[in-house]
């Protein structure tokens, strides 16, 4: 096996490493999205005062005191 054979093997190993890393990164990104999406949806719903999914008014006003009472 000559010099070109070693180059082809090295490029093949790099390609396999790239594909493996990309696959692991995509799986991690999907898991992170599943964790963060409900939190972001809840945060946006509380900021806007209504549920973004069903457009129902938020019940947060009944739970938390008005901002004027907060220190």
MARLUMTI-303875 format. One record per atom (N, C-alpha, C, O): x, y, z; chain; atom name; residue number from 1; residue in three letters. Coordinates in steps of 0.05 Angstrom, whole numbers, plus 5000, padded with zeros to 4 digits. Each point is the difference from the previous one (the first is absolute). Last residue first. Layout:
// residues N
+------+------+------+-------+------+------+------+
!    u !    v !    w ! chain ! name ! resi ! resn !
+------+------+------+-------+------+------+------+
!    X !    Y !    Z !     A !   CA !  NUM !  Ala !
...
+------+------+------+-------+------+------+------+
//
This chain:
// residues 71
+------+------+------+-------+------+------+------+
!    u !    v !    w ! chain ! name ! resi ! resn !
+------+------+------+-------+------+------+------+
! 4164 ! 5877 ! 5925 !     A !    N !   71 !  Unk !
! 5021 ! 5018 ! 5007 !     A !   CA !   71 !  Unk !
! 5023 ! 4998 ! 4981 !     A !    C !   71 !  Unk !
! 5020 ! 5015 ! 5004 !     A !    O !   71 !  Unk !
! 4868 ! 4968 ! 4986 !     A !    N !   70 !  Unk !
! 5026 ! 4988 ! 5001 !     A !   CA !   70 !  Unk !
! 5022 ! 5020 ! 5006 !     A !    C !   70 !  Unk !
! 4999 ! 5023 ! 4991 !     A !    O !   70 !  Unk !
! 4908 ! 4998 ! 4995 !     A !    N !   69 !  Unk !
! 5005 ! 4989 ! 5027 !     A !   CA !   69 !  Unk !
! 5027 ! 4988 ! 5002 !     A !    C !   69 !  Unk !
! 5009 ! 4996 ! 5023 !     A !    O !   69 !  Unk !
! 4958 ! 5037 ! 4893 !     A !    N !   68 !  Unk !
! 5003 ! 5023 ! 5019 !     A !   CA !   68 !  Unk !
! 5005 ! 4991 ! 5028 !     A !    C !   68 !  Unk !
! 5011 ! 5015 ! 5016 !     A !    O !   68 !  Unk !
! 4971 ! 4922 ! 4912 !     A !    N !   67 !  Unk !
! 5028 ! 5010 ! 5001 !     A !   CA !   67 !  Unk !
! 5003 ! 5023 ! 5020 !     A !    C !   67 !  Unk !
! 5022 ! 5004 ! 5010 !     A !    O !   67 !  Unk !
! 4901 ! 4922 ! 5008 !     A !    N !   66 !  Unk !
! 5006 ! 5021 ! 4979 !     A !   CA !   66 !  Unk !
! 5028 ! 5011 ! 5004 !     A !    C !   66 !  Unk !
! 5011 ! 5000 ! 5022 !     A !    O !   66 !  Unk !
! 4973 ! 4899 ! 5009 !     A !    N !   65 !  Unk !
! 4990 ! 5026 ! 5008 !     A !   CA !   65 !  Unk !
! 5006 ! 5021 ! 4978 !     A !    C !   65 !  Unk !
! 5017 ! 4995 ! 4983 !     A !    O !   65 !  Unk !
! 4966 ! 4900 ! 4994 !     A !    N !   64 !  Unk !
! 5021 ! 5018 ! 5009 !     A !   CA !   64 !  Unk !
! 4988 ! 5027 ! 5008 !     A !    C !   64 !  Unk !
! 4980 ! 5008 ! 4988 !     A !    O !   64 !  Unk !
! 4961 ! 4923 ! 4981 !     A !    N !   63 !  Unk !
! 5019 ! 4986 ! 5017 !     A !   CA !   63 !  Unk !
! 5020 ! 5020 ! 5013 !     A !    C !   63 !  Unk !
! 5005 ! 4999 ! 5024 !     A !    O !   63 !  Unk !
! 4928 ! 5026 ! 4912 !     A !    N !   62 !  Unk !
! 4986 ! 4991 ! 5024 !     A !   CA !   62 !  Unk !
! 5020 ! 4988 ! 5020 !     A !    C !   62 !  Unk !
! 4994 ! 4999 ! 5024 !     A !    O !   62 !  Unk !
! 5034 ! 5028 ! 4890 !     A !    N !   61 !  Unk !
! 4992 ! 5024 ! 5015 !     A !   CA !   61 !  Unk !
! 4987 ! 4993 ! 5026 !     A !    C !   61 !  Unk !
! 5001 ! 5015 ! 5019 !     A !    O !   61 !  Unk !
! 5025 ! 4918 ! 4918 !     A !    N !   60 !  Unk !
! 5022 ! 5010 ! 5016 !     A !   CA !   60 !  Unk !
! 4992 ! 5024 ! 5016 !     A !    C !   60 !  Unk !
! 5011 ! 5005 ! 5022 !     A !    O !   60 !  Unk !
! 4942 ! 4939 ! 4910 !     A !    N !   59 !  Unk !
! 4990 ! 5001 ! 5028 !     A !   CA !   59 !  Unk !
! 5021 ! 5011 ! 5019 !     A !    C !   59 !  Unk !
! 4997 ! 4999 ! 5024 !     A !    O !   59 !  Unk !
! 4983 ! 5019 ! 4865 !     A !    N !   58 !  Unk !
! 5017 ! 4988 ! 5020 !     A !   CA !   58 !  Unk !
! 4987 ! 5002 ! 5028 !     A !    C !   58 !  Unk !
! 4986 ! 5019 ! 5005 !     A !    O !   58 !  Unk !
! 4959 ! 4975 ! 4899 !     A !    N !   57 !  Unk !
! 5014 ! 5019 ! 5017 !     A !   CA !   57 !  Unk !
! 5015 ! 4985 ! 5023 !     A !    C !   57 !  Unk !
! 4992 ! 4979 ! 5009 !     A !    O !   57 !  Unk !
! 4993 ! 4974 ! 4895 !     A !    N !   56 !  Unk !
! 4985 ! 5005 ! 5025 !     A !   CA !   56 !  Unk !
! 5015 ! 5019 ! 5018 !     A !    C !   56 !  Unk !
! 5025 ! 4998 ! 5002 !     A !    O !   56 !  Unk !
! 4999 ! 4962 ! 4908 !     A !    N !   55 !  Unk !
! 4992 ! 5028 ! 5002 !     A !   CA !   55 !  Unk !
! 4983 ! 5006 ! 5025 !     A !    C !   55 !  Unk !
! 4986 ! 5020 ! 5001 !     A !    O !   55 !  Unk !
! 5063 ! 4897 ! 4968 !     A !    N !   54 !  Unk !
! 4970 ! 5000 ! 4999 !     A !   CA !   54 !  Unk !
! 4989 ! 5028 ! 5002 !     A !    C !   54 !  Unk !
! 4976 ! 5004 ! 5000 !     A !    O !   54 !  Unk !
! 5121 ! 4981 ! 4994 !     A !    N !   53 !  Unk !
! 4988 ! 4977 ! 4986 !     A !   CA !   53 !  Unk !
! 4970 ! 5003 ! 4997 !     A !    C !   53 !  Unk !
! 4989 ! 4996 ! 4978 !     A !    O !   53 !  Unk !
! 5067 ! 5066 ! 5070 !     A !    N !   52 !  Unk !
! 5005 ! 5002 ! 4971 !     A !   CA !   52 !  Unk !
! 4987 ! 4977 ! 4985 !     A !    C !   52 !  Unk !
! 4997 ! 5003 ! 4975 !     A !    O !   52 !  Unk !
! 4970 ! 5046 ! 5119 !     A !    N !   51 !  Unk !
! 5012 ! 4975 ! 4989 !     A !   CA !   51 !  Unk !
! 5004 ! 5003 ! 4970 !     A !    C !   51 !  Unk !
! 4982 ! 5006 ! 4986 !     A !    O !   51 !  Unk !
! 5020 ! 5082 ! 5077 !     A !    N !   50 !  Unk !
! 4980 ! 4980 ! 4990 !     A !   CA !   50 !  Unk !
! 5016 ! 4976 ! 4989 !     A !    C !   50 !  Unk !
! 5023 ! 5002 ! 4993 !     A !    O !   50 !  Unk !
! 5020 ! 5077 ! 5041 !     A !    N !   49 !  Unk !
! 4976 ! 5000 ! 5016 !     A !   CA !   49 !  Unk !
! 4978 ! 4981 ! 4990 !     A !    C !   49 !  Unk !
! 4978 ! 5000 ! 5011 !     A !    O !   49 !  Unk !
! 5119 ! 5024 ! 4964 !     A !    N !   48 !  Unk !
! 4978 ! 5012 ! 4984 !     A !   CA !   48 !  Unk !
! 4973 ! 5000 ! 5015 !     A !    C !   48 !  Unk !
! 4982 ! 5015 ! 4992 !     A !    O !   48 !  Unk !
! 5098 ! 4948 ! 5048 !     A !    N !   47 !  Unk !
! 5006 ! 5027 ! 4993 !     A !   CA !   47 !  Unk !
! 4977 ! 5013 ! 4985 !     A !    C !   47 !  Unk !
! 4994 ! 5024 ! 5004 !     A !    O !   47 !  Unk !
! 5000 ! 4885 ! 5019 !     A !    N !   46 !  Unk !
! 4998 ! 5016 ! 5024 !     A !   CA !   46 !  Unk !
! 5006 ! 5030 ! 4993 !     A !    C !   46 !  Unk !
! 4987 ! 5017 ! 5012 !     A !    O !   46 !  Unk !
! 5023 ! 4920 ! 4919 !     A !    N !   45 !  Unk !
! 4972 ! 5001 ! 5008 !     A !   CA !   45 !  Unk !
! 4996 ! 5018 ! 5024 !     A !    C !   45 !  Unk !
! 4981 ! 5016 ! 5001 !     A !    O !   45 !  Unk !
! 5107 ! 4965 ! 4970 !     A !    N !   44 !  Unk !
! 4986 ! 5018 ! 4982 !     A !   CA !   44 !  Unk !
! 4971 ! 5004 ! 5007 !     A !    C !   44 !  Unk !
! 4989 ! 5021 ! 4998 !     A !    O !   44 !  Unk !
! 5060 ! 4916 ! 5052 !     A !    N !   43 !  Unk !
! 5010 ! 5027 ! 5005 !     A !   CA !   43 !  Unk !
! 4986 ! 5020 ! 4982 !     A !    C !   43 !  Unk !
! 4991 ! 5021 ! 5009 !     A !    O !   43 !  Unk !
! 4991 ! 4887 ! 4977 !     A !    N !   42 !  Unk !
! 4988 ! 5010 ! 5025 !     A !   CA !   42 !  Unk !
! 5009 ! 5029 ! 5006 !     A !    C !   42 !  Unk !
! 4983 ! 5016 ! 5008 !     A !    O !   42 !  Unk !
! 5056 ! 4942 ! 4918 !     A !    N !   41 !  Unk !
! 4971 ! 5004 ! 4995 !     A !   CA !   41 !  Unk !
! 4986 ! 5011 ! 5025 !     A !    C !   41 !  Unk !
! 4984 ! 5018 ! 4998 !     A !    O !   41 !  Unk !
! 5106 ! 4955 ! 5010 !     A !    N !   40 !  Unk !
! 4997 ! 5025 ! 4985 !     A !   CA !   40 !  Unk !
! 4971 ! 5007 ! 4993 !     A !    C !   40 !  Unk !
! 4992 ! 5023 ! 5001 !     A !    O !   40 !  Unk !
! 5027 ! 4895 ! 5043 !     A !    N !   39 !  Unk !
! 5007 ! 5023 ! 5017 !     A !   CA !   39 !  Unk !
! 4997 ! 5026 ! 4986 !     A !    C !   39 !  Unk !
! 4990 ! 5020 ! 5011 !     A !    O !   39 !  Unk !
! 4996 ! 4899 ! 4941 !     A !    N !   38 !  Unk !
! 4978 ! 5006 ! 5018 !     A !   CA !   38 !  Unk !
! 5006 ! 5023 ! 5019 !     A !    C !   38 !  Unk !
! 4982 ! 5016 ! 5007 !     A !    O !   38 !  Unk !
! 5088 ! 4958 ! 4931 !     A !    N !   37 !  Unk !
! 4976 ! 5010 ! 4987 !     A !   CA !   37 !  Unk !
! 4977 ! 5005 ! 5020 !     A !    C !   37 !  Unk !
! 4988 ! 5022 ! 4998 !     A !    O !   37 !  Unk !
! 5100 ! 4937 ! 5025 !     A !    N !   36 !  Unk !
! 4997 ! 5029 ! 5001 !     A !   CA !   36 !  Unk !
! 4974 ! 5011 ! 4988 !     A !    C !   36 !  Unk !
! 4990 ! 5021 ! 5009 !     A !    O !   36 !  Unk !
! 5034 ! 4884 ! 4992 !     A !    N !   35 !  Unk !
! 5001 ! 5010 ! 5028 !     A !   CA !   35 !  Unk !
! 4993 ! 5030 ! 5001 !     A !    C !   35 !  Unk !
! 4985 ! 5009 ! 5017 !     A !    O !   35 !  Unk !
! 5022 ! 4947 ! 4899 !     A !    N !   34 !  Unk !
! 4977 ! 4988 ! 5015 !     A !   CA !   34 !  Unk !
! 4999 ! 5010 ! 5028 !     A !    C !   34 !  Unk !
! 4978 ! 5003 ! 5012 !     A !    O !   34 !  Unk !
! 5096 ! 5021 ! 4936 !     A !    N !   33 !  Unk !
! 4976 ! 5014 ! 4990 !     A !   CA !   33 !  Unk !
! 4975 ! 4989 ! 5014 !     A !    C !   33 !  Unk !
! 4982 ! 5016 ! 5007 !     A !    O !   33 !  Unk !
! 5101 ! 4942 ! 5010 !     A !    N !   32 !  Unk !
! 5000 ! 5026 ! 5012 !     A !   CA !   32 !  Unk !
! 4975 ! 5016 ! 4992 !     A !    C !   32 !  Unk !
! 4988 ! 5014 ! 5016 !     A !    O !   32 !  Unk !
! 5026 ! 4902 ! 4944 !     A !    N !   31 !  Unk !
! 4994 ! 4997 ! 5028 !     A !   CA !   31 !  Unk !
! 4998 ! 5027 ! 5014 !     A !    C !   31 !  Unk !
! 4982 ! 5004 ! 5016 !     A !    O !   31 !  Unk !
! 5045 ! 4995 ! 4895 !     A !    N !   30 !  Unk !
! 4972 ! 4992 ! 5002 !     A !   CA !   30 !  Unk !
! 4992 ! 4997 ! 5029 !     A !    C !   30 !  Unk !
! 4979 ! 5010 ! 5008 !     A !    O !   30 !  Unk !
! 5111 ! 5007 ! 4974 !     A !    N !   29 !  Unk !
! 4984 ! 5023 ! 4994 !     A !   CA !   29 !  Unk !
! 4970 ! 4994 ! 5002 !     A !    C !   29 !  Unk !
! 4985 ! 5017 ! 5010 !     A !    O !   29 !  Unk !
! 5077 ! 4913 ! 4998 !     A !    N !   28 !  Unk !
! 5002 ! 5017 ! 5023 !     A !   CA !   28 !  Unk !
! 4982 ! 5025 ! 4997 !     A !    C !   28 !  Unk !
! 4987 ! 5009 ! 5018 !     A !    O !   28 !  Unk !
! 5023 ! 4933 ! 4908 !     A !    N !   27 !  Unk !
! 4984 ! 4987 ! 5022 !     A !   CA !   27 !  Unk !
! 5000 ! 5017 ! 5025 !     A !    C !   27 !  Unk !
! 4979 ! 5002 ! 5013 !     A !    O !   27 !  Unk !
! 5074 ! 5027 ! 4916 !     A !    N !   26 !  Unk !
! 4972 ! 5003 ! 4993 !     A !   CA !   26 !  Unk !
! 4982 ! 4987 ! 5021 !     A !    C !   26 !  Unk !
! 4980 ! 5011 ! 5008 !     A !    O !   26 !  Unk !
! 5114 ! 4979 ! 5001 !     A !    N !   25 !  Unk !
! 4991 ! 5028 ! 5004 !     A !   CA !   25 !  Unk !
! 4971 ! 5004 ! 4994 !     A !    C !   25 !  Unk !
! 4986 ! 5015 ! 5014 !     A !    O !   25 !  Unk !
! 5053 ! 4901 ! 4968 !     A !    N !   24 !  Unk !
! 4998 ! 5004 ! 5029 !     A !   CA !   24 !  Unk !
! 4991 ! 5029 ! 5006 !     A !    C !   24 !  Unk !
! 4984 ! 5004 ! 5018 !     A !    O !   24 !  Unk !
! 5033 ! 4975 ! 4892 !     A !    N !   23 !  Unk !
! 4977 ! 4985 ! 5009 !     A !   CA !   23 !  Unk !
! 4995 ! 5004 ! 5030 !     A !    C !   23 !  Unk !
! 4978 ! 5004 ! 5009 !     A !    O !   23 !  Unk !
! 5099 ! 5034 ! 4952 !     A !    N !   22 !  Unk !
! 4975 ! 5014 ! 4991 !     A !   CA !   22 !  Unk !
! 4975 ! 4986 ! 5010 !     A !    C !   22 !  Unk !
! 4981 ! 5013 ! 5009 !     A !    O !   22 !  Unk !
! 5103 ! 4946 ! 5006 !     A !    N !   21 !  Unk !
! 4997 ! 5024 ! 5016 !     A !   CA !   21 !  Unk !
! 4974 ! 5016 ! 4993 !     A !    C !   21 !  Unk !
! 4987 ! 5010 ! 5018 !     A !    O !   21 !  Unk !
! 5037 ! 4914 ! 4929 !     A !    N !   20 !  Unk !
! 4993 ! 4992 ! 5027 !     A !   CA !   20 !  Unk !
! 4995 ! 5024 ! 5019 !     A !    C !   20 !  Unk !
! 4980 ! 5000 ! 5014 !     A !    O !   20 !  Unk !
! 5050 ! 5016 ! 4898 !     A !    N !   19 !  Unk !
! 4973 ! 4989 ! 4999 !     A !   CA !   19 !  Unk !
! 4991 ! 4992 ! 5028 !     A !    C !   19 !  Unk !
! 4977 ! 5006 ! 5008 !     A !    O !   19 !  Unk !
! 5113 ! 5022 ! 4982 !     A !    N !   18 !  Unk !
! 4981 ! 5022 ! 4995 !     A !   CA !   18 !  Unk !
! 4971 ! 4991 ! 5001 !     A !    C !   18 !  Unk !
! 4983 ! 5013 ! 5013 !     A !    O !   18 !  Unk !
! 5085 ! 4922 ! 4993 !     A !    N !   17 !  Unk !
! 4999 ! 5016 ! 5024 !     A !   CA !   17 !  Unk !
! 4981 ! 5023 ! 4997 !     A !    C !   17 !  Unk !
! 4985 ! 5007 ! 5019 !     A !    O !   17 !  Unk !
! 5031 ! 4941 ! 4905 !     A !    N !   16 !  Unk !
! 4985 ! 4984 ! 5020 !     A !   CA !   16 !  Unk !
! 4997 ! 5016 ! 5026 !     A !    C !   16 !  Unk !
! 4979 ! 5000 ! 5012 !     A !    O !   16 !  Unk !
! 5076 ! 5038 ! 4922 !     A !    N !   15 !  Unk !
! 4972 ! 5000 ! 4991 !     A !   CA !   15 !  Unk !
! 4982 ! 4985 ! 5020 !     A !    C !   15 !  Unk !
! 4978 ! 5009 ! 5007 !     A !    O !   15 !  Unk !
! 5116 ! 4989 ! 5005 !     A !    N !   14 !  Unk !
! 4989 ! 5027 ! 5006 !     A !   CA !   14 !  Unk !
! 4970 ! 5001 ! 4993 !     A !    C !   14 !  Unk !
! 4984 ! 5012 ! 5015 !     A !    O !   14 !  Unk !
! 5061 ! 4910 ! 4961 !     A !    N !   13 !  Unk !
! 4997 ! 5002 ! 5030 !     A !   CA !   13 !  Unk !
! 4989 ! 5027 ! 5008 !     A !    C !   13 !  Unk !
! 4983 ! 5001 ! 5017 !     A !    O !   13 !  Unk !
! 5037 ! 4987 ! 4892 !     A !    N !   12 !  Unk !
! 4978 ! 4983 ! 5008 !     A !   CA !   12 !  Unk !
! 4995 ! 5001 ! 5030 !     A !    C !   12 !  Unk !
! 4977 ! 5001 ! 5008 !     A !    O !   12 !  Unk !
! 5099 ! 5042 ! 4957 !     A !    N !   11 !  Unk !
! 4975 ! 5015 ! 4993 !     A !   CA !   11 !  Unk !
! 4975 ! 4984 ! 5008 !     A !    C !   11 !  Unk !
! 4980 ! 5011 ! 5008 !     A !    O !   11 !  Unk !
! 5103 ! 4947 ! 5003 !     A !    N !   10 !  Unk !
! 4998 ! 5022 ! 5019 !     A !   CA !   10 !  Unk !
! 4974 ! 5016 ! 4994 !     A !    C !   10 !  Unk !
! 4986 ! 5008 ! 5019 !     A !    O !   10 !  Unk !
! 5036 ! 4923 ! 4922 !     A !    N !    9 !  Unk !
! 4992 ! 4989 ! 5026 !     A !   CA !    9 !  Unk !
! 4996 ! 5022 ! 5020 !     A !    C !    9 !  Unk !
! 4980 ! 5000 ! 5015 !     A !    O !    9 !  Unk !
! 5053 ! 5025 ! 4901 !     A !    N !    8 !  Unk !
! 4973 ! 4991 ! 4997 !     A !   CA !    8 !  Unk !
! 4990 ! 4988 ! 5027 !     A !    C !    8 !  Unk !
! 4977 ! 5006 ! 5008 !     A !    O !    8 !  Unk !
! 5113 ! 5018 ! 4988 !     A !    N !    7 !  Unk !
! 4983 ! 5025 ! 4998 !     A !   CA !    7 !  Unk !
! 4971 ! 4991 ! 4998 !     A !    C !    7 !  Unk !
! 4983 ! 5013 ! 5013 !     A !    O !    7 !  Unk !
! 5081 ! 4920 ! 4983 !     A !    N !    6 !  Unk !
! 4998 ! 5011 ! 5027 !     A !   CA !    6 !  Unk !
! 4982 ! 5025 ! 5001 !     A !    C !    6 !  Unk !
! 4985 ! 5004 ! 5019 !     A !    O !    6 !  Unk !
! 5033 ! 4957 ! 4897 !     A !    N !    5 !  Unk !
! 4984 ! 4982 ! 5016 !     A !   CA !    5 !  Unk !
! 4996 ! 5010 ! 5029 !     A !    C !    5 !  Unk !
! 4978 ! 4998 ! 5011 !     A !    O !    5 !  Unk !
! 5080 ! 5047 ! 4930 !     A !    N !    4 !  Unk !
! 4972 ! 5006 ! 4994 !     A !   CA !    4 !  Unk !
! 4982 ! 4982 ! 5015 !     A !    C !    4 !  Unk !
! 4977 ! 5008 ! 5007 !     A !    O !    4 !  Unk !
! 5116 ! 4976 ! 5000 !     A !    N !    3 !  Unk !
! 4993 ! 5025 ! 5013 !     A !   CA !    3 !  Unk !
! 4970 ! 5007 ! 4995 !     A !    C !    3 !  Unk !
! 4987 ! 5009 ! 5018 !     A !    O !    3 !  Unk !
! 5033 ! 4889 ! 4969 !     A !    N !    2 !  Unk !
! 5017 ! 5024 ! 4997 !     A !   CA !    2 !  Unk !
! 4988 ! 5024 ! 5015 !     A !    C !    2 !  Unk !
! 4982 ! 4998 ! 5016 !     A !    O !    2 !  Unk !
! 5016 ! 4890 ! 4991 !     A !    N !    1 !  Unk !
! 4983 ! 5023 ! 5000 !     A !   CA !    1 !  Unk !
! 5018 ! 5025 ! 5000 !     A !    C !    1 !  Unk !
! 5017 ! 5003 ! 5017 !     A !    O !    1 !  Unk !
+------+------+------+-------+------+------+------+
//
